[in-house]
Amino acid sequence: MTALVPGGGFFGEPRRFINWCAVSLTLFIILLLTLFWEATLAVPYGWQGYQPKKIMGLFIGAWADLPIEALCIWIAVTYVTVIVFEIMKLLDASQEPVRQGLLGIRAQEAARK
């Protein structure tokens, strides 16, 4: 879940440019595919497993005891990917150096420190 912190920190500026209908459709398709893979094929047949000591212990019983983290990670990956993509588009359009665009630090201010 540490990926959500940077994504949430940069969320303010690009949120007006995000096509939320497209993000919702993409998230739905990704969750559908990952549930098909993990809950129907990978976990029941033993192709993929989870280490019980490394997870929270919350399982979805109807889907072969799939850990809740399996769903959360795909939601977080989709969310952060959209945020990072929009930030990169904004940085490219602004024609500012990356340091100034992301941190607001100008070259003269950085030289003084």
Gaussian input, Z-matrix of N, CA and C with variables (Angstrom, degrees):
# hf/3-21g

backbone

0 1
 N
 C     1     B1
 C     2     B2     1     A1
 N     3     B3     2     A2     1     D1
 C     4     B4     3     A3     2     D2
 C     5     B5     4     A4     3     D3
 N     6     B6     5     A5     4     D4
 C     7     B7     6     A6     5     D5
 C     8     B8     7     A7     6     D6
 N     9     B9     8     A8     7     D7
 C    10    B10     9     A9     8     D8
 C    11    B11    10    A10     9     D9
 N    12    B12    11    A11    10    D10
 C    13    B13    12    A12    11    D11
 C    14    B14    13    A13    12    D12
 N    15    B15    14    A14    13    D13
 C    16    B16    15    A15    14    D14
 C    17    B17    16    A16    15    D15
 N    18    B18    17    A17    16    D16
 C    19    B19    18    A18    17    D17
 C    20    B20    19    A19    18    D18
 N    21    B21    20    A20    19    D19
 C    22    B22    21    A21    20    D20
 C    23    B23    22    A22    21    D21
 N    24    B24    23    A23    22    D22
 C    25    B25    24    A24    23    D23
 C    26    B26    25    A25    24    D24
 N    27    B27    26    A26    25    D25
 C    28    B28    27    A27    26    D26
 C    29    B29    28    A28    27    D27
 N    30    B30    29    A29    28    D28
 C    31    B31    30    A30    29    D29
 C    32    B32    31    A31    30    D30
 N    33    B33    32    A32    31    D31
 C    34    B34    33    A33    32    D32
 C    35    B35    34    A34    33    D33
 N    36    B36    35    A35    34    D34
 C    37    B37    36    A36    35    D35
 C    38    B38    37    A37    36    D36
 N    39    B39    38    A38    37    D37
 C    40    B40    39    A39    38    D38
 C    41    B41    40    A40    39    D39
 N    42    B42    41    A41    40    D40
 C    43    B43    42    A42    41    D41
 C    44    B44    43    A43    42    D42
 N    45    B45    44    A44    43    D43
 C    46    B46    45    A45    44    D44
 C    47    B47    46    A46    45    D45
 N    48    B48    47    A47    46    D46
 C    49    B49    48    A48    47    D47
 C    50    B50    49    A49    48    D48
 N    51    B51    50    A50    49    D49
 C    52    B52    51    A51    50    D50
 C    53    B53    52    A52    51    D51
 N    54    B54    53    A53    52    D52
 C    55    B55    54    A54    53    D53
 C    56    B56    55    A55    54    D54
 N    57    B57    56    A56    55    D55
 C    58    B58    57    A57    56    D56
 C    59    B59    58    A58    57    D57
 N    60    B60    59    A59    58    D58
 C    61    B61    60    A60    59    D59
 C    62    B62    61    A61    60    D60
 N    63    B63    62    A62    61    D61
 C    64    B64    63    A63    62    D62
 C    65    B65    64    A64    63    D63
 N    66    B66    65    A65    64    D64
 C    67    B67    66    A66    65    D65
 C    68    B68    67    A67    66    D66
 N    69    B69    68    A68    67    D67
 C    70    B70    69    A69    68    D68
 C    71    B71    70    A70    69    D69
 N    72    B72    71    A71    70    D70
 C    73    B73    72    A72    71    D71
 C    74    B74    73    A73    72    D72
 N    75    B75    74    A74    73    D73
 C    76    B76    75    A75    74    D74
 C    77    B77    76    A76    75    D75
 N    78    B78    77    A77    76    D76
 C    79    B79    78    A78    77    D77
 C    80    B80    79    A79    78    D78
 N    81    B81    80    A80    79    D79
 C    82    B82    81    A81    80    D80
 C    83    B83    82    A82    81    D81
 N    84    B84    83    A83    82    D82
 C    85    B85    84    A84    83    D83
 C    86    B86    85    A85    84    D84
 N    87    B87    86    A86    85    D85
 C    88    B88    87    A87    86    D86
 C    89    B89    88    A88    87    D87
 N    90    B90    89    A89    88    D88
 C    91    B91    90    A90    89    D89
 C    92    B92    91    A91    90    D90
 N    93    B93    92    A92    91    D91
 C    94    B94    93    A93    92    D92
 C    95    B95    94    A94    93    D93
 N    96    B96    95    A95    94    D94
 C    97    B97    96    A96    95    D95
 C    98    B98    97    A97    96    D96
 N    99    B99    98    A98    97    D97
 C   100   B100    99    A99    98    D98
 C   101   B101   100   A100    99    D99
 N   102   B102   101   A101   100   D100
 C   103   B103   102   A102   101   D101
 C   104   B104   103   A103   102   D102
 N   105   B105   104   A104   103   D103
 C   106   B106   105   A105   104   D104
 C   107   B107   106   A106   105   D105
 N   108   B108   107   A107   106   D106
 C   109   B109   108   A108   107   D107
 C   110   B110   109   A109   108   D108
 N   111   B111   110   A110   109   D109
 C   112   B112   111   A111   110   D110
 C   113   B113   112   A112   111   D111
 N   114   B114   113   A113   112   D112
 C   115   B115   114   A114   113   D113
 C   116   B116   115   A115   114   D114
 N   117   B117   116   A116   115   D115
 C   118   B118   117   A117   116   D116
 C   119   B119   118   A118   117   D117
 N   120   B120   119   A119   118   D118
 C   121   B121   120   A120   119   D119
 C   122   B122   121   A121   120   D120
 N   123   B123   122   A122   121   D121
 C   124   B124   123   A123   122   D122
 C   125   B125   124   A124   123   D123
 N   126   B126   125   A125   124   D124
 C   127   B127   126   A126   125   D125
 C   128   B128   127   A127   126   D126
 N   129   B129   128   A128   127   D127
 C   130   B130   129   A129   128   D128
 C   131   B131   130   A130   129   D129
 N   132   B132   131   A131   130   D130
 C   133   B133   132   A132   131   D131
 C   134   B134   133   A133   132   D132
 N   135   B135   134   A134   133   D133
 C   136   B136   135   A135   134   D134
 C   137   B137   136   A136   135   D135
 N   138   B138   137   A137   136   D136
 C   139   B139   138   A138   137   D137
 C   140   B140   139   A139   138   D138
 N   141   B141   140   A140   139   D139
 C   142   B142   141   A141   140   D140
 C   143   B143   142   A142   141   D141
 N   144   B144   143   A143   142   D142
 C   145   B145   144   A144   143   D143
 C   146   B146   145   A145   144   D144
 N   147   B147   146   A146   145   D145
 C   148   B148   147   A147   146   D146
 C   149   B149   148   A148   147   D147
 N   150   B150   149   A149   148   D148
 C   151   B151   150   A150   149   D149
 C   152   B152   151   A151   150   D150
 N   153   B153   152   A152   151   D151
 C   154   B154   153   A153   152   D152
 C   155   B155   154   A154   153   D153
 N   156   B156   155   A155   154   D154
 C   157   B157   156   A156   155   D155
 C   158   B158   157   A157   156   D156
 N   159   B159   158   A158   157   D157
 C   160   B160   159   A159   158   D158
 C   161   B161   160   A160   159   D159
 N   162   B162   161   A161   160   D160
 C   163   B163   162   A162   161   D161
 C   164   B164   163   A163   162   D162
 N   165   B165   164   A164   163   D163
 C   166   B166   165   A165   164   D164
 C   167   B167   166   A166   165   D165
 N   168   B168   167   A167   166   D166
 C   169   B169   168   A168   167   D167
 C   170   B170   169   A169   168   D168
 N   171   B171   170   A170   169   D169
 C   172   B172   171   A171   170   D170
 C   173   B173   172   A172   171   D171
 N   174   B174   173   A173   172   D172
 C   175   B175   174   A174   173   D173
 C   176   B176   175   A175   174   D174
 N   177   B177   176   A176   175   D175
 C   178   B178   177   A177   176   D176
 C   179   B179   178   A178   177   D177
 N   180   B180   179   A179   178   D178
 C   181   B181   180   A180   179   D179
 C   182   B182   181   A181   180   D180
 N   183   B183   182   A182   181   D181
 C   184   B184   183   A183   182   D182
 C   185   B185   184   A184   183   D183
 N   186   B186   185   A185   184   D184
 C   187   B187   186   A186   185   D185
 C   188   B188   187   A187   186   D186
 N   189   B189   188   A188   187   D187
 C   190   B190   189   A189   188   D188
 C   191   B191   190   A190   189   D189
 N   192   B192   191   A191   190   D190
 C   193   B193   192   A192   191   D191
 C   194   B194   193   A193   192   D192
 N   195   B195   194   A194   193   D193
 C   196   B196   195   A195   194   D194
 C   197   B197   196   A196   195   D195
 N   198   B198   197   A197   196   D196
 C   199   B199   198   A198   197   D197
 C   200   B200   199   A199   198   D198
 N   201   B201   200   A200   199   D199
 C   202   B202   201   A201   200   D200
 C   203   B203   202   A202   201   D201
 N   204   B204   203   A203   202   D202
 C   205   B205   204   A204   203   D203
 C   206   B206   205   A205   204   D204
 N   207   B207   206   A206   205   D205
 C   208   B208   207   A207   206   D206
 C   209   B209   208   A208   207   D207
 N   210   B210   209   A209   208   D208
 C   211   B211   210   A210   209   D209
 C   212   B212   211   A211   210   D210
 N   213   B213   212   A212   211   D211
 C   214   B214   213   A213   212   D212
 C   215   B215   214   A214   213   D213
 N   216   B216   215   A215   214   D214
 C   217   B217   216   A216   215   D215
 C   218   B218   217   A217   216   D216
 N   219   B219   218   A218   217   D217
 C   220   B220   219   A219   218   D218
 C   221   B221   220   A220   219   D219
 N   222   B222   221   A221   220   D220
 C   223   B223   222   A222   221   D221
 C   224   B224   223   A223   222   D222
 N   225   B225   224   A224   223   D223
 C   226   B226   225   A225   224   D224
 C   227   B227   226   A226   225   D225
 N   228   B228   227   A227   226   D226
 C   229   B229   228   A228   227   D227
 C   230   B230   229   A229   228   D228
 N   231   B231   230   A230   229   D229
 C   232   B232   231   A231   230   D230
 C   233   B233   232   A232   231   D231
 N   234   B234   233   A233   232   D232
 C   235   B235   234   A234   233   D233
 C   236   B236   235   A235   234   D234
 N   237   B237   236   A236   235   D235
 C   238   B238   237   A237   236   D236
 C   239   B239   238   A238   237   D237
 N   240   B240   239   A239   238   D238
 C   241   B241   240   A240   239   D239
 C   242   B242   241   A241   240   D240
 N   243   B243   242   A242   241   D241
 C   244   B244   243   A243   242   D242
 C   245   B245   244   A244   243   D243
 N   246   B246   245   A245   244   D244
 C   247   B247   246   A246   245   D245
 C   248   B248   247   A247   246   D246
 N   249   B249   248   A248   247   D247
 C   250   B250   249   A249   248   D248
 C   251   B251   250   A250   249   D249
 N   252   B252   251   A251   250   D250
 C   253   B253   252   A252   251   D251
 C   254   B254   253   A253   252   D252
 N   255   B255   254   A254   253   D253
 C   256   B256   255   A255   254   D254
 C   257   B257   256   A256   255   D255
 N   258   B258   257   A257   256   D256
 C   259   B259   258   A258   257   D257
 C   260   B260   259   A259   258   D258
 N   261   B261   260   A260   259   D259
 C   262   B262   261   A261   260   D260
 C   263   B263   262   A262   261   D261
 N   264   B264   263   A263   262   D262
 C   265   B265   264   A264   263   D263
 C   266   B266   265   A265   264   D264
 N   267   B267   266   A266   265   D265
 C   268   B268   267   A267   266   D266
 C   269   B269   268   A268   267   D267
 N   270   B270   269   A269   268   D268
 C   271   B271   270   A270   269   D269
 C   272   B272   271   A271   270   D270
 N   273   B273   272   A272   271   D271
 C   274   B274   273   A273   272   D272
 C   275   B275   274   A274   273   D273
 N   276   B276   275   A275   274   D274
 C   277   B277   276   A276   275   D275
 C   278   B278   277   A277   276   D276
 N   279   B279   278   A278   277   D277
 C   280   B280   279   A279   278   D278
 C   281   B281   280   A280   279   D279
 N   282   B282   281   A281   280   D280
 C   283   B283   282   A282   281   D281
 C   284   B284   283   A283   282   D282
 N   285   B285   284   A284   283   D283
 C   286   B286   285   A285   284   D284
 C   287   B287   286   A286   285   D285
 N   288   B288   287   A287   286   D286
 C   289   B289   288   A288   287   D287
 C   290   B290   289   A289   288   D288
 N   291   B291   290   A290   289   D289
 C   292   B292   291   A291   290   D290
 C   293   B293   292   A292   291   D291
 N   294   B294   293   A293   292   D292
 C   295   B295   294   A294   293   D293
 C   296   B296   295   A295   294   D294
 N   297   B297   296   A296   295   D295
 C   298   B298   297   A297   296   D296
 C   299   B299   298   A298   297   D297
 N   300   B300   299   A299   298   D298
 C   301   B301   300   A300   299   D299
 C   302   B302   301   A301   300   D300
 N   303   B303   302   A302   301   D301
 C   304   B304   303   A303   302   D302
 C   305   B305   304   A304   303   D303
 N   306   B306   305   A305   304   D304
 C   307   B307   306   A306   305   D305
 C   308   B308   307   A307   306   D306
 N   309   B309   308   A308   307   D307
 C   310   B310   309   A309   308   D308
 C   311   B311   310   A310   309   D309
 N   312   B312   311   A311   310   D310
 C   313   B313   312   A312   311   D311
 C   314   B314   313   A313   312   D312
 N   315   B315   314   A314   313   D313
 C   316   B316   315   A315   314   D314
 C   317   B317   316   A316   315   D315
 N   318   B318   317   A317   316   D316
 C   319   B319   318   A318   317   D317
 C   320   B320   319   A319   318   D318
 N   321   B321   320   A320   319   D319
 C   322   B322   321   A321   320   D320
 C   323   B323   322   A322   321   D321
 N   324   B324   323   A323   322   D322
 C   325   B325   324   A324   323   D323
 C   326   B326   325   A325   324   D324
 N   327   B327   326   A326   325   D325
 C   328   B328   327   A327   326   D326
 C   329   B329   328   A328   327   D327
 N   330   B330   329   A329   328   D328
 C   331   B331   330   A330   329   D329
 C   332   B332   331   A331   330   D330
 N   333   B333   332   A332   331   D331
 C   334   B334   333   A333   332   D332
 C   335   B335   334   A334   333   D333
 N   336   B336   335   A335   334   D334
 C   337   B337   336   A336   335   D335
 C   338   B338   337   A337   336   D336

   B1=1.4320
   B2=1.5238
   B3=1.3196
   B4=1.4577
   B5=1.5230
   B6=1.3177
   B7=1.4639
   B8=1.5150
   B9=1.3144
   B10=1.4609
   B11=1.5204
   B12=1.3271
   B13=1.4643
   B14=1.5278
   B15=1.3457
   B16=1.4705
   B17=1.5220
   B18=1.3234
   B19=1.4589
   B20=1.5188
   B21=1.3194
   B22=1.4576
   B23=1.5181
   B24=1.3274
   B25=1.4649
   B26=1.5103
   B27=1.3179
   B28=1.4632
   B29=1.5248
   B30=1.3218
   B31=1.4607
   B32=1.5254
   B33=1.3157
   B34=1.4673
   B35=1.5160
   B36=1.3009
   B37=1.4631
   B38=1.5331
   B39=1.3212
   B40=1.4735
   B41=1.5248
   B42=1.3335
   B43=1.4671
   B44=1.5197
   B45=1.3345
   B46=1.4727
   B47=1.5205
   B48=1.3333
   B49=1.4608
   B50=1.5277
   B51=1.3102
   B52=1.4646
   B53=1.5215
   B54=1.3022
   B55=1.4584
   B56=1.5288
   B57=1.3296
   B58=1.4505
   B59=1.5177
   B60=1.3240
   B61=1.4723
   B62=1.5263
   B63=1.3230
   B64=1.4655
   B65=1.5207
   B66=1.3281
   B67=1.4597
   B68=1.5303
   B69=1.3149
   B70=1.4676
   B71=1.5277
   B72=1.3224
   B73=1.4609
   B74=1.5302
   B75=1.3183
   B76=1.4602
   B77=1.5275
   B78=1.3062
   B79=1.4608
   B80=1.5268
   B81=1.3136
   B82=1.4611
   B83=1.5237
   B84=1.3276
   B85=1.4719
   B86=1.5290
   B87=1.3278
   B88=1.4693
   B89=1.5301
   B90=1.3309
   B91=1.4600
   B92=1.5226
   B93=1.3179
   B94=1.4591
   B95=1.5230
   B96=1.3195
   B97=1.4669
   B98=1.5202
   B99=1.3173
   B100=1.4580
   B101=1.5251
   B102=1.3269
   B103=1.4607
   B104=1.5186
   B105=1.3154
   B106=1.4639
   B107=1.5195
   B108=1.3291
   B109=1.4580
   B110=1.5320
   B111=1.3257
   B112=1.4602
   B113=1.5293
   B114=1.3292
   B115=1.4650
   B116=1.5212
   B117=1.3368
   B118=1.4574
   B119=1.5234
   B120=1.3236
   B121=1.4619
   B122=1.5268
   B123=1.3188
   B124=1.4590
   B125=1.5239
   B126=1.3248
   B127=1.4610
   B128=1.5287
   B129=1.3553
   B130=1.4708
   B131=1.5263
   B132=1.3141
   B133=1.4668
   B134=1.5289
   B135=1.3204
   B136=1.4534
   B137=1.5165
   B138=1.3195
   B139=1.4668
   B140=1.5234
   B141=1.3034
   B142=1.4472
   B143=1.5126
   B144=1.3123
   B145=1.4563
   B146=1.5129
   B147=1.2982
   B148=1.4608
   B149=1.5191
   B150=1.3127
   B151=1.4550
   B152=1.5273
   B153=1.3128
   B154=1.4724
   B155=1.5306
   B156=1.3189
   B157=1.4639
   B158=1.5218
   B159=1.3180
   B160=1.4609
   B161=1.5303
   B162=1.3231
   B163=1.4565
   B164=1.5225
   B165=1.3403
   B166=1.4641
   B167=1.5225
   B168=1.3121
   B169=1.4496
   B170=1.5170
   B171=1.3308
   B172=1.4630
   B173=1.5252
   B174=1.3224
   B175=1.4568
   B176=1.5227
   B177=1.3130
   B178=1.4574
   B179=1.5174
   B180=1.3119
   B181=1.4608
   B182=1.5174
   B183=1.3262
   B184=1.4630
   B185=1.5287
   B186=1.3173
   B187=1.4653
   B188=1.5193
   B189=1.3136
   B190=1.4645
   B191=1.5236
   B192=1.3320
   B193=1.4724
   B194=1.5255
   B195=1.3037
   B196=1.4622
   B197=1.5254
   B198=1.3390
   B199=1.4677
   B200=1.5314
   B201=1.3122
   B202=1.4637
   B203=1.5344
   B204=1.3446
   B205=1.4624
   B206=1.5214
   B207=1.3297
   B208=1.4662
   B209=1.5194
   B210=1.3137
   B211=1.4642
   B212=1.5200
   B213=1.3273
   B214=1.4714
   B215=1.5236
   B216=1.3246
   B217=1.4597
   B218=1.5196
   B219=1.3274
   B220=1.4620
   B221=1.5200
   B222=1.3060
   B223=1.4695
   B224=1.5224
   B225=1.3344
   B226=1.4653
   B227=1.5273
   B228=1.3281
   B229=1.4644
   B230=1.5195
   B231=1.3231
   B232=1.4657
   B233=1.5176
   B234=1.3143
   B235=1.4596
   B236=1.5319
   B237=1.3203
   B238=1.4640
   B239=1.5287
   B240=1.3289
   B241=1.4610
   B242=1.5208
   B243=1.3177
   B244=1.4690
   B245=1.5228
   B246=1.3233
   B247=1.4669
   B248=1.5257
   B249=1.3345
   B250=1.4691
   B251=1.5285
   B252=1.3167
   B253=1.4579
   B254=1.5260
   B255=1.3190
   B256=1.4628
   B257=1.5271
   B258=1.3278
   B259=1.4691
   B260=1.5178
   B261=1.3358
   B262=1.4645
   B263=1.5341
   B264=1.3283
   B265=1.4700
   B266=1.5255
   B267=1.3331
   B268=1.4589
   B269=1.5203
   B270=1.3243
   B271=1.4677
   B272=1.5221
   B273=1.3231
   B274=1.4571
   B275=1.5292
   B276=1.3072
   B277=1.4651
   B278=1.5260
   B279=1.3305
   B280=1.4620
   B281=1.5225
   B282=1.3296
   B283=1.4633
   B284=1.5317
   B285=1.3262
   B286=1.4565
   B287=1.5181
   B288=1.3217
   B289=1.4627
   B290=1.5300
   B291=1.3053
   B292=1.4636
   B293=1.5256
   B294=1.3069
   B295=1.4674
   B296=1.5220
   B297=1.3136
   B298=1.4618
   B299=1.5237
   B300=1.3119
   B301=1.4559
   B302=1.5150
   B303=1.3360
   B304=1.4609
   B305=1.5190
   B306=1.3202
   B307=1.4568
   B308=1.5140
   B309=1.3259
   B310=1.4577
   B311=1.5155
   B312=1.3374
   B313=1.4646
   B314=1.5207
   B315=1.2896
   B316=1.4637
   B317=1.5253
   B318=1.3187
   B319=1.4617
   B320=1.5205
   B321=1.3606
   B322=1.4651
   B323=1.5329
   B324=1.3499
   B325=1.4656
   B326=1.5240
   B327=1.3131
   B328=1.4575
   B329=1.5297
   B330=1.3436
   B331=1.4645
   B332=1.5348
   B333=1.3362
   B334=1.4644
   B335=1.5198
   B336=1.3163
   B337=1.4714
   B338=1.4683
   A1=112.48
   A2=116.75
   A3=118.67
   A4=111.88
   A5=118.09
   A6=120.75
   A7=111.54
   A8=118.23
   A9=120.72
   A10=112.77
   A11=117.72
   A12=120.47
   A13=111.32
   A14=120.41
   A15=118.24
   A16=112.22
   A17=117.12
   A18=119.70
   A19=111.65
   A20=116.36
   A21=120.58
   A22=112.51
   A23=117.12
   A24=120.82
   A25=113.22
   A26=116.71
   A27=120.85
   A28=112.53
   A29=118.06
   A30=121.07
   A31=113.52
   A32=118.22
   A33=121.45
   A34=115.00
   A35=117.48
   A36=121.19
   A37=113.92
   A38=119.65
   A39=117.71
   A40=114.72
   A41=119.74
   A42=119.61
   A43=113.15
   A44=118.26
   A45=118.76
   A46=112.64
   A47=117.88
   A48=121.32
   A49=112.68
   A50=117.49
   A51=121.13
   A52=110.03
   A53=115.54
   A54=121.88
   A55=106.92
   A56=116.79
   A57=121.21
   A58=112.81
   A59=117.75
   A60=119.62
   A61=110.50
   A62=116.73
   A63=120.74
   A64=111.25
   A65=117.27
   A66=120.63
   A67=109.98
   A68=116.88
   A69=120.53
   A70=111.52
   A71=116.54
   A72=120.01
   A73=111.02
   A74=116.80
   A75=121.23
   A76=110.67
   A77=116.82
   A78=120.81
   A79=110.70
   A80=117.49
   A81=120.97
   A82=111.28
   A83=117.09
   A84=120.84
   A85=110.89
   A86=116.52
   A87=119.95
   A88=110.50
   A89=117.19
   A90=119.56
   A91=111.79
   A92=117.02
   A93=120.34
   A94=111.00
   A95=116.89
   A96=120.63
   A97=112.45
   A98=117.15
   A99=119.14
   A100=111.16
   A101=117.37
   A102=119.13
   A103=111.25
   A104=115.84
   A105=118.53
   A106=110.25
   A107=116.18
   A108=120.18
   A109=111.27
   A110=116.99
   A111=119.92
   A112=112.55
   A113=117.58
   A114=120.20
   A115=113.13
   A116=117.24
   A117=119.52
   A118=112.71
   A119=117.52
   A120=119.61
   A121=114.14
   A122=117.21
   A123=120.65
   A124=113.80
   A125=118.26
   A126=120.64
   A127=111.97
   A128=119.81
   A129=118.23
   A130=114.26
   A131=117.51
   A132=120.16
   A133=112.97
   A134=117.26
   A135=120.42
   A136=114.23
   A137=117.63
   A138=120.47
   A139=111.51
   A140=116.02
   A141=122.02
   A142=107.28
   A143=116.18
   A144=119.57
   A145=110.67
   A146=115.52
   A147=121.83
   A148=108.25
   A149=116.27
   A150=121.50
   A151=108.70
   A152=117.72
   A153=120.50
   A154=113.91
   A155=118.19
   A156=120.41
   A157=112.61
   A158=117.51
   A159=121.51
   A160=113.79
   A161=118.62
   A162=120.67
   A163=110.43
   A164=116.78
   A165=122.13
   A166=112.86
   A167=117.32
   A168=120.39
   A169=113.35
   A170=117.21
   A171=121.46
   A172=108.34
   A173=116.37
   A174=121.01
   A175=110.39
   A176=115.57
   A177=122.57
   A178=105.90
   A179=116.56
   A180=121.89
   A181=113.97
   A182=117.08
   A183=119.93
   A184=112.16
   A185=117.22
   A186=121.08
   A187=110.43
   A188=117.27
   A189=124.08
   A190=112.67
   A191=116.18
   A192=122.40
   A193=112.19
   A194=115.51
   A195=121.64
   A196=109.34
   A197=119.19
   A198=120.53
   A199=110.74
   A200=115.60
   A201=121.31
   A202=110.69
   A203=117.37
   A204=120.79
   A205=112.38
   A206=116.65
   A207=119.71
   A208=110.91
   A209=117.29
   A210=120.44
   A211=111.50
   A212=115.82
   A213=119.70
   A214=112.00
   A215=116.98
   A216=119.00
   A217=111.34
   A218=117.98
   A219=120.01
   A220=111.60
   A221=118.34
   A222=120.99
   A223=109.54
   A224=117.14
   A225=121.16
   A226=111.58
   A227=117.45
   A228=120.78
   A229=110.86
   A230=117.47
   A231=120.46
   A232=110.80
   A233=117.58
   A234=123.05
   A235=111.64
   A236=116.59
   A237=120.47
   A238=111.07
   A239=118.05
   A240=120.51
   A241=111.50
   A242=116.80
   A243=120.52
   A244=110.52
   A245=117.64
   A246=121.20
   A247=110.70
   A248=117.37
   A249=120.76
   A250=110.68
   A251=117.89
   A252=121.08
   A253=111.08
   A254=117.71
   A255=120.68
   A256=111.67
   A257=117.96
   A258=120.76
   A259=110.36
   A260=117.56
   A261=120.64
   A262=111.01
   A263=117.33
   A264=120.21
   A265=110.94
   A266=117.06
   A267=120.58
   A268=111.68
   A269=117.32
   A270=120.38
   A271=111.12
   A272=117.12
   A273=120.96
   A274=110.70
   A275=117.16
   A276=120.49
   A277=112.10
   A278=118.48
   A279=121.08
   A280=112.90
   A281=117.98
   A282=123.13
   A283=112.61
   A284=118.06
   A285=122.44
   A286=109.46
   A287=117.87
   A288=119.26
   A289=110.01
   A290=116.15
   A291=120.74
   A292=111.08
   A293=116.87
   A294=120.47
   A295=111.28
   A296=116.03
   A297=119.59
   A298=110.69
   A299=116.68
   A300=119.81
   A301=113.14
   A302=117.75
   A303=120.51
   A304=113.07
   A305=117.13
   A306=120.85
   A307=113.96
   A308=117.79
   A309=120.78
   A310=112.87
   A311=118.29
   A312=122.35
   A313=108.83
   A314=115.92
   A315=120.72
   A316=109.40
   A317=116.55
   A318=120.99
   A319=111.61
   A320=117.84
   A321=119.59
   A322=111.74
   A323=117.23
   A324=119.95
   A325=110.30
   A326=117.35
   A327=120.82
   A328=110.95
   A329=117.91
   A330=121.40
   A331=110.45
   A332=117.84
   A333=121.49
   A334=112.52
   A335=117.90
   A336=120.81
   A337=112.56
   D1=-2.53
   D2=179.37
   D3=-66.92
   D4=-17.88
   D5=178.25
   D6=-70.86
   D7=-22.42
   D8=-178.99
   D9=-73.63
   D10=-24.75
   D11=-178.76
   D12=-65.86
   D13=-52.79
   D14=176.75
   D15=-64.59
   D16=-38.23
   D17=178.55
   D18=-62.02
   D19=-41.56
   D20=177.79
   D21=-69.56
   D22=-33.33
   D23=178.46
   D24=-66.53
   D25=-33.40
   D26=-179.73
   D27=-95.73
   D28=5.79
   D29=-171.87
   D30=-69.74
   D31=-28.59
   D32=-173.03
   D33=-57.36
   D34=-50.18
   D35=-174.76
   D36=-73.82
   D37=-48.76
   D38=-173.73
   D39=-80.95
   D40=-5.48
   D41=-173.73
   D42=-62.84
   D43=-27.34
   D44=178.92
   D45=-76.71
   D46=-14.49
   D47=-179.37
   D48=-97.74
   D49=-8.39
   D50=-175.74
   D51=-80.94
   D52=132.99
   D53=175.39
   D54=-86.24
   D55=96.75
   D56=-172.87
   D57=-67.62
   D58=-28.81
   D59=175.79
   D60=-64.54
   D61=-42.26
   D62=178.47
   D63=-67.54
   D64=-38.81
   D65=178.28
   D66=-64.55
   D67=-41.64
   D68=179.23
   D69=-63.53
   D70=-43.75
   D71=178.54
   D72=-64.28
   D73=-43.38
   D74=178.54
   D75=-62.47
   D76=-44.70
   D77=178.98
   D78=-62.35
   D79=-41.72
   D80=177.96
   D81=-60.95
   D82=-45.54
   D83=-179.19
   D84=-65.80
   D85=-42.03
   D86=179.57
   D87=-64.16
   D88=-44.06
   D89=178.67
   D90=-65.72
   D91=-37.89
   D92=177.81
   D93=-62.77
   D94=-46.26
   D95=179.64
   D96=-66.71
   D97=-42.49
   D98=-178.40
   D99=-69.74
   D100=-35.20
   D101=175.97
   D102=-67.87
   D103=-39.76
   D104=176.27
   D105=-60.03
   D106=-46.33
   D107=-177.57
   D108=-68.15
   D109=-55.11
   D110=-171.38
   D111=-75.05
   D112=-47.37
   D113=-172.98
   D114=-80.89
   D115=-28.83
   D116=-175.87
   D117=-98.06
   D118=-33.99
   D119=-174.42
   D120=-115.30
   D121=-55.91
   D122=-168.09
   D123=-67.73
   D124=-52.24
   D125=-176.33
   D126=-71.66
   D127=-48.47
   D128=-178.75
   D129=-62.38
   D130=-34.81
   D131=-178.90
   D132=-89.10
   D133=-2.33
   D134=177.29
   D135=79.42
   D136=15.87
   D137=178.50
   D138=-76.20
   D139=-24.09
   D140=-179.70
   D141=-142.44
   D142=139.82
   D143=-179.77
   D144=-139.43
   D145=169.61
   D146=179.65
   D147=-123.98
   D148=144.77
   D149=178.71
   D150=-84.22
   D151=116.35
   D152=-175.17
   D153=-58.90
   D154=-29.95
   D155=179.88
   D156=-73.24
   D157=-19.27
   D158=-174.15
   D159=-98.60
   D160=-1.84
   D161=-176.99
   D162=-116.93
   D163=167.08
   D164=-175.47
   D165=-69.75
   D166=-30.45
   D167=-178.72
   D168=103.15
   D169=7.26
   D170=175.67
   D171=-95.00
   D172=123.45
   D173=-175.52
   D174=-123.73
   D175=153.59
   D176=173.71
   D177=-100.68
   D178=102.56
   D179=-172.74
   D180=-63.85
   D181=-35.58
   D182=-177.58
   D183=-68.69
   D184=-19.36
   D185=-179.29
   D186=-113.33
   D187=59.21
   D188=174.18
   D189=55.67
   D190=38.41
   D191=-178.72
   D192=54.27
   D193=46.14
   D194=177.88
   D195=-71.25
   D196=129.13
   D197=178.88
   D198=-64.72
   D199=146.71
   D200=-179.13
   D201=-64.36
   D202=-25.25
   D203=178.80
   D204=-63.68
   D205=-27.17
   D206=179.80
   D207=-62.69
   D208=-38.04
   D209=177.17
   D210=-77.63
   D211=-41.15
   D212=-177.52
   D213=-61.79
   D214=-37.18
   D215=-178.18
   D216=-66.23
   D217=-38.21
   D218=-179.97
   D219=-71.61
   D220=-33.75
   D221=174.68
   D222=-66.18
   D223=-44.75
   D224=-179.59
   D225=-64.95
   D226=-40.86
   D227=-179.94
   D228=-63.53
   D229=-43.40
   D230=179.01
   D231=-63.65
   D232=-46.08
   D233=-179.43
   D234=-60.59
   D235=-51.08
   D236=-176.61
   D237=-68.27
   D238=-35.18
   D239=177.55
   D240=-61.91
   D241=-42.19
   D242=178.76
   D243=-65.22
   D244=-43.76
   D245=-179.82
   D246=-62.70
   D247=-47.46
   D248=-179.30
   D249=-63.81
   D250=-40.20
   D251=178.42
   D252=-61.15
   D253=-45.73
   D254=-179.99
   D255=-67.94
   D256=-36.04
   D257=176.33
   D258=-63.25
   D259=-43.11
   D260=179.17
   D261=-64.67
   D262=-38.53
   D263=176.37
   D264=-63.35
   D265=-42.12
   D266=178.82
   D267=-66.32
   D268=-40.22
   D269=177.60
   D270=-64.35
   D271=-39.95
   D272=178.83
   D273=-65.93
   D274=-40.35
   D275=-178.68
   D276=-72.80
   D277=-27.86
   D278=-177.04
   D279=-77.61
   D280=-20.46
   D281=-179.24
   D282=60.14
   D283=23.44
   D284=176.05
   D285=-96.21
   D286=157.01
   D287=172.27
   D288=-61.14
   D289=152.52
   D290=-175.73
   D291=-60.36
   D292=-41.75
   D293=-178.86
   D294=-60.96
   D295=-42.76
   D296=179.39
   D297=-71.73
   D298=-39.56
   D299=-178.26
   D300=-66.88
   D301=-40.98
   D302=-177.62
   D303=-85.34
   D304=-41.35
   D305=-173.89
   D306=-104.27
   D307=-14.44
   D308=-178.04
   D309=75.62
   D310=17.52
   D311=-178.75
   D312=-95.71
   D313=122.21
   D314=176.90
   D315=-85.64
   D316=157.87
   D317=-176.13
   D318=-62.06
   D319=-38.12
   D320=-179.78
   D321=-67.96
   D322=-36.22
   D323=178.32
   D324=-68.31
   D325=-38.52
   D326=-179.91
   D327=-68.44
   D328=-32.82
   D329=179.84
   D330=-70.41
   D331=-32.41
   D332=179.57
   D333=-69.48
   D334=-27.01
   D335=-175.41
   D336=-83.60

